[in-house]
Protein backbone atom coordinates (compact mmCIF):
# COMPACT_ATOMS: atom_id res chain seq x y z
CA UNK A 1 0.00 0.00 0.00
CA UNK A 2 1.50 3.32 -1.07
CA UNK A 3 0.42 5.93 1.44
CA UNK A 4 0.88 9.37 -0.08
CA UNK A 5 1.83 11.14 3.15
CA UNK A 6 1.81 14.90 2.74
CA UNK A 7 3.37 17.79 4.61
CA UNK A 8 1.36 20.95 4.12
CA UNK A 9 2.05 24.62 4.51
CA UNK A 10 0.17 26.66 7.07
CA UNK A 11 -1.49 28.65 4.25
CA UNK A 12 -3.67 25.67 3.23
CA UNK A 13 -7.14 26.06 4.74
CA UNK A 14 -8.19 22.77 6.36
CA UNK A 15 -11.81 22.34 7.36
CA UNK A 16 -12.58 19.92 10.15
CA UNK A 17 -15.66 17.70 10.35
CA UNK A 18 -16.81 15.77 13.37
CA UNK A 19 -17.68 12.20 12.38
CA UNK A 20 -18.64 10.61 15.70
CA UNK A 21 -18.53 11.15 19.44
CA UNK A 22 -18.44 8.21 21.83
CA UNK A 23 -19.14 8.57 25.56
CA UNK A 24 -17.11 6.09 27.57
CA UNK A 25 -18.06 5.29 31.15
CA UNK A 26 -15.59 3.98 33.70
CA UNK A 27 -17.16 2.75 36.92
CA UNK A 28 -15.02 3.13 40.04
CA UNK A 29 -15.85 2.87 43.75
CA UNK A 30 -16.38 6.64 43.78
CA UNK A 31 -18.99 6.50 41.03
CA UNK A 32 -18.99 6.82 37.26
CA UNK A 33 -16.36 8.73 35.28
CA UNK A 34 -17.36 9.90 31.80
CA UNK A 35 -14.83 10.56 29.06
CA UNK A 36 -15.44 11.37 25.41
CA UNK A 37 -13.75 10.04 22.28
CA UNK A 38 -14.23 12.13 19.12
CA UNK A 39 -13.21 11.05 15.62
CA UNK A 40 -12.53 14.04 13.38
CA UNK A 41 -11.76 14.33 9.66
CA UNK A 42 -9.90 17.33 8.19
CA UNK A 43 -9.58 18.17 4.52
CA UNK A 44 -8.98 21.07 2.16
CA UNK A 45 -11.68 20.00 -0.31
CA UNK A 46 -9.01 19.58 -2.98
CA UNK A 47 -7.44 16.17 -2.47
CA UNK A 48 -5.91 16.37 1.02
CA UNK A 49 -7.47 14.37 3.85
CA UNK A 50 -6.56 13.29 7.39
CA UNK A 51 -8.29 11.77 10.40
CA UNK A 52 -7.68 11.95 14.12
CA UNK A 53 -9.01 10.57 17.38
CA UNK A 54 -9.22 12.82 20.43
CA UNK A 55 -10.05 11.67 23.94
CA UNK A 56 -10.82 14.01 26.85
CA UNK A 57 -13.12 14.64 29.78
CA UNK A 58 -15.11 17.22 27.82
CA UNK A 59 -16.54 17.08 24.29
CA UNK A 60 -14.91 20.33 23.08
CA UNK A 61 -11.47 19.25 24.32
CA UNK A 62 -11.86 15.84 22.63
CA UNK A 63 -12.81 17.50 19.33
CA UNK A 64 -9.85 19.90 19.41
CA UNK A 65 -7.46 17.04 20.25
CA UNK A 66 -8.91 15.03 17.37
CA UNK A 67 -8.45 17.96 14.99
CA UNK A 68 -4.81 18.37 16.00
CA UNK A 69 -4.21 14.62 15.54
CA UNK A 70 -5.89 14.74 12.12
CA UNK A 71 -3.59 17.54 10.93
CA UNK A 72 -0.57 15.33 11.71
CA UNK A 73 -1.46 12.47 9.34
CA UNK A 74 -2.55 13.94 6.02
CA UNK A 75 -2.82 11.98 2.76
CA UNK A 76 -2.92 13.29 -0.84
CA UNK A 77 -5.68 11.82 -3.01
CA UNK A 78 -5.99 12.24 -6.81
CA UNK A 79 -9.39 13.84 -7.47
CA UNK A 80 -10.20 13.94 -11.19
CA UNK A 81 -13.07 16.19 -12.38
CA UNK A 82 -14.87 15.85 -9.06
CA UNK A 83 -14.65 12.05 -8.92
CA UNK A 84 -12.07 9.32 -8.43
CA UNK A 85 -10.04 7.85 -11.33
CA UNK A 86 -11.02 4.20 -10.81
CA UNK A 87 -12.99 1.77 -8.67
CA UNK A 88 -11.38 0.64 -5.41
CA UNK A 89 -12.13 -1.58 -2.44
CA UNK A 90 -10.51 -1.54 0.99
CA UNK A 91 -10.88 -3.19 4.38
CA UNK A 92 -10.01 -2.04 7.85
CA UNK A 93 -11.04 -4.27 10.73
CA UNK A 94 -14.63 -5.33 10.08
CA UNK A 95 -15.35 -2.41 7.76
CA UNK A 96 -15.29 -3.08 4.01
CA UNK A 97 -15.79 -0.16 1.60
CA UNK A 98 -16.32 0.03 -2.14
CA UNK A 99 -15.79 3.31 -4.02
CA UNK A 100 -16.82 3.64 -7.65
CA UNK A 101 -16.41 6.71 -9.91
CA UNK A 102 -19.63 8.36 -11.11
CA UNK A 103 -20.64 10.70 -13.93
CA UNK A 104 -20.86 14.43 -13.28
CA UNK A 105 -24.14 15.36 -11.62
CA UNK A 106 -24.59 12.03 -9.83
CA UNK A 107 -23.70 13.50 -6.46
CA UNK A 108 -22.18 11.87 -3.41
CA UNK A 109 -24.00 8.58 -2.85
CA UNK A 110 -22.53 7.59 0.51
CA UNK A 111 -23.70 7.44 4.08
CA UNK A 112 -22.49 8.53 7.48
CA UNK A 113 -18.78 8.35 8.11
CA UNK A 114 -17.89 7.71 4.44
CA UNK A 115 -19.80 10.84 3.38
CA UNK A 116 -17.84 12.99 5.85
CA UNK A 117 -14.52 11.69 4.50
CA UNK A 118 -15.49 12.06 0.82
CA UNK A 119 -16.87 15.59 1.29
CA UNK A 120 -13.73 16.67 3.13
CA UNK A 121 -11.46 15.36 0.36
CA UNK A 122 -13.46 17.23 -2.29
CA UNK A 123 -15.09 14.37 -4.20
CA UNK A 124 -18.42 15.51 -5.69
CA UNK A 125 -19.58 12.47 -7.72
CA UNK A 126 -18.99 8.97 -6.41
CA UNK A 127 -20.93 5.80 -5.62
CA UNK A 128 -19.88 4.35 -2.27
CA UNK A 129 -21.00 1.22 -0.49
CA UNK A 130 -20.17 0.14 3.03
CA UNK A 131 -20.19 -3.59 3.58
CA UNK A 132 -19.60 -5.24 6.91
CA UNK A 133 -19.16 -3.20 10.06
CA UNK A 134 -20.71 0.25 10.37
CA UNK A 135 -18.35 1.27 13.18
CA UNK A 136 -17.44 4.90 12.31
CA UNK A 137 -13.81 4.50 13.45
CA UNK A 138 -13.15 1.59 11.12
CA UNK A 139 -15.25 3.08 8.29
CA UNK A 140 -13.19 6.30 8.32
CA UNK A 141 -9.93 4.33 8.33
CA UNK A 142 -11.10 1.99 5.54
CA UNK A 143 -12.29 4.92 3.38
CA UNK A 144 -9.02 6.82 3.79
CA UNK A 145 -7.08 3.61 3.09
CA UNK A 146 -9.07 3.15 -0.15
CA UNK A 147 -8.54 6.78 -1.17
CA UNK A 148 -4.80 6.59 -0.48
CA UNK A 149 -4.48 3.49 -2.73
CA UNK A 150 -6.00 5.31 -5.73
CA UNK A 151 -3.51 6.06 -8.51
CA UNK A 152 -4.07 8.50 -11.34
CA UNK A 153 -3.07 7.84 -14.96
CA UNK A 154 0.13 9.90 -14.70
CA UNK A 155 1.41 7.90 -11.71
CA UNK A 156 0.70 4.60 -13.47
CA UNK A 157 2.40 5.82 -16.68
CA UNK A 158 5.44 6.97 -14.71
CA UNK A 159 5.66 3.57 -12.99
CA UNK A 160 5.49 1.76 -16.31
CA UNK A 161 7.99 4.16 -17.89
CA UNK A 162 5.76 5.45 -20.69
CA UNK A 163 4.66 8.91 -21.72
CA UNK A 164 0.98 9.83 -21.64
CA UNK A 165 1.51 12.37 -24.44
CA UNK A 166 2.19 9.48 -26.79
CA UNK A 167 -0.90 7.61 -25.59
CA UNK A 168 -3.35 10.52 -25.90
CA UNK A 169 -1.84 12.30 -28.92
CA UNK A 170 -0.32 9.52 -30.96
C-alpha positions as CSV (number, residue, x, y, z in Angstrom):
1,X,0.0,0.0,0.0
2,X,1.5,3.3,-1.1
3,X,0.4,5.9,1.4
4,X,0.9,9.4,-0.1
5,X,1.8,11.1,3.2
6,X,1.8,14.9,2.7
7,X,3.4,17.8,4.6
8,X,1.4,20.9,4.1
9,X,2.0,24.6,4.5
10,X,0.2,26.7,7.1
11,X,-1.5,28.6,4.3
12,X,-3.7,25.7,3.2
13,X,-7.1,26.1,4.7
14,X,-8.2,22.8,6.4
15,X,-11.8,22.3,7.4
16,X,-12.6,19.9,10.2
17,X,-15.7,17.7,10.4
18,X,-16.8,15.8,13.4
19,X,-17.7,12.2,12.4
20,X,-18.6,10.6,15.7
21,X,-18.5,11.1,19.4
22,X,-18.4,8.2,21.8
23,X,-19.1,8.6,25.6
24,X,-17.1,6.1,27.6
25,X,-18.1,5.3,31.2
26,X,-15.6,4.0,33.7
27,X,-17.2,2.7,36.9
28,X,-15.0,3.1,40.0
29,X,-15.9,2.9,43.7
30,X,-16.4,6.6,43.8
31,X,-19.0,6.5,41.0
32,X,-19.0,6.8,37.3
33,X,-16.4,8.7,35.3
34,X,-17.4,9.9,31.8
35,X,-14.8,10.6,29.1
36,X,-15.4,11.4,25.4
37,X,-13.8,10.0,22.3
38,X,-14.2,12.1,19.1
39,X,-13.2,11.0,15.6
40,X,-12.5,14.0,13.4
41,X,-11.8,14.3,9.7
42,X,-9.9,17.3,8.2
43,X,-9.6,18.2,4.5
44,X,-9.0,21.1,2.2
45,X,-11.7,20.0,-0.3
46,X,-9.0,19.6,-3.0
47,X,-7.4,16.2,-2.5
48,X,-5.9,16.4,1.0
49,X,-7.5,14.4,3.9
50,X,-6.6,13.3,7.4
51,X,-8.3,11.8,10.4
52,X,-7.7,12.0,14.1
53,X,-9.0,10.6,17.4
54,X,-9.2,12.8,20.4
55,X,-10.1,11.7,23.9
56,X,-10.8,14.0,26.8
57,X,-13.1,14.6,29.8
58,X,-15.1,17.2,27.8
59,X,-16.5,17.1,24.3
60,X,-14.9,20.3,23.1
61,X,-11.5,19.3,24.3
62,X,-11.9,15.8,22.6
63,X,-12.8,17.5,19.3
64,X,-9.8,19.9,19.4
65,X,-7.5,17.0,20.3
66,X,-8.9,15.0,17.4
67,X,-8.5,18.0,15.0
68,X,-4.8,18.4,16.0
69,X,-4.2,14.6,15.5
70,X,-5.9,14.7,12.1
71,X,-3.6,17.5,10.9
72,X,-0.6,15.3,11.7
73,X,-1.5,12.5,9.3
74,X,-2.6,13.9,6.0
75,X,-2.8,12.0,2.8
76,X,-2.9,13.3,-0.8
77,X,-5.7,11.8,-3.0
78,X,-6.0,12.2,-6.8
79,X,-9.4,13.8,-7.5
80,X,-10.2,13.9,-11.2
81,X,-13.1,16.2,-12.4
82,X,-14.9,15.9,-9.1
83,X,-14.7,12.1,-8.9
84,X,-12.1,9.3,-8.4
85,X,-10.0,7.9,-11.3
86,X,-11.0,4.2,-10.8
87,X,-13.0,1.8,-8.7
88,X,-11.4,0.6,-5.4
89,X,-12.1,-1.6,-2.4
90,X,-10.5,-1.5,1.0
91,X,-10.9,-3.2,4.4
92,X,-10.0,-2.0,7.8
93,X,-11.0,-4.3,10.7
94,X,-14.6,-5.3,10.1
95,X,-15.4,-2.4,7.8
96,X,-15.3,-3.1,4.0
97,X,-15.8,-0.2,1.6
98,X,-16.3,0.0,-2.1
99,X,-15.8,3.3,-4.0
100,X,-16.8,3.6,-7.7
101,X,-16.4,6.7,-9.9
102,X,-19.6,8.4,-11.1
103,X,-20.6,10.7,-13.9
104,X,-20.9,14.4,-13.3
105,X,-24.1,15.4,-11.6
106,X,-24.6,12.0,-9.8
107,X,-23.7,13.5,-6.5
108,X,-22.2,11.9,-3.4
109,X,-24.0,8.6,-2.8
110,X,-22.5,7.6,0.5
111,X,-23.7,7.4,4.1
112,X,-22.5,8.5,7.5
113,X,-18.8,8.4,8.1
114,X,-17.9,7.7,4.4
115,X,-19.8,10.8,3.4
116,X,-17.8,13.0,5.9
117,X,-14.5,11.7,4.5
118,X,-15.5,12.1,0.8
119,X,-16.9,15.6,1.3
120,X,-13.7,16.7,3.1
121,X,-11.5,15.4,0.4
122,X,-13.5,17.2,-2.3
123,X,-15.1,14.4,-4.2
124,X,-18.4,15.5,-5.7
125,X,-19.6,12.5,-7.7
126,X,-19.0,9.0,-6.4
127,X,-20.9,5.8,-5.6
128,X,-19.9,4.3,-2.3
129,X,-21.0,1.2,-0.5
130,X,-20.2,0.1,3.0
131,X,-20.2,-3.6,3.6
132,X,-19.6,-5.2,6.9
133,X,-19.2,-3.2,10.1
134,X,-20.7,0.3,10.4
135,X,-18.4,1.3,13.2
136,X,-17.4,4.9,12.3
137,X,-13.8,4.5,13.4
138,X,-13.1,1.6,11.1
139,X,-15.2,3.1,8.3
140,X,-13.2,6.3,8.3
141,X,-9.9,4.3,8.3
142,X,-11.1,2.0,5.5
143,X,-12.3,4.9,3.4
144,X,-9.0,6.8,3.8
145,X,-7.1,3.6,3.1
146,X,-9.1,3.1,-0.1
147,X,-8.5,6.8,-1.2
148,X,-4.8,6.6,-0.5
149,X,-4.5,3.5,-2.7
150,X,-6.0,5.3,-5.7
151,X,-3.5,6.1,-8.5
152,X,-4.1,8.5,-11.3
153,X,-3.1,7.8,-15.0
154,X,0.1,9.9,-14.7
155,X,1.4,7.9,-11.7
156,X,0.7,4.6,-13.5
157,X,2.4,5.8,-16.7
158,X,5.4,7.0,-14.7
159,X,5.7,3.6,-13.0
160,X,5.5,1.8,-16.3
161,X,8.0,4.2,-17.9
162,X,5.8,5.4,-20.7
163,X,4.7,8.9,-21.7
164,X,1.0,9.8,-21.6
165,X,1.5,12.4,-24.4
166,X,2.2,9.5,-26.8
167,X,-0.9,7.6,-25.6
168,X,-3.3,10.5,-25.9
169,X,-1.8,12.3,-28.9
170,X,-0.3,9.5,-31.0
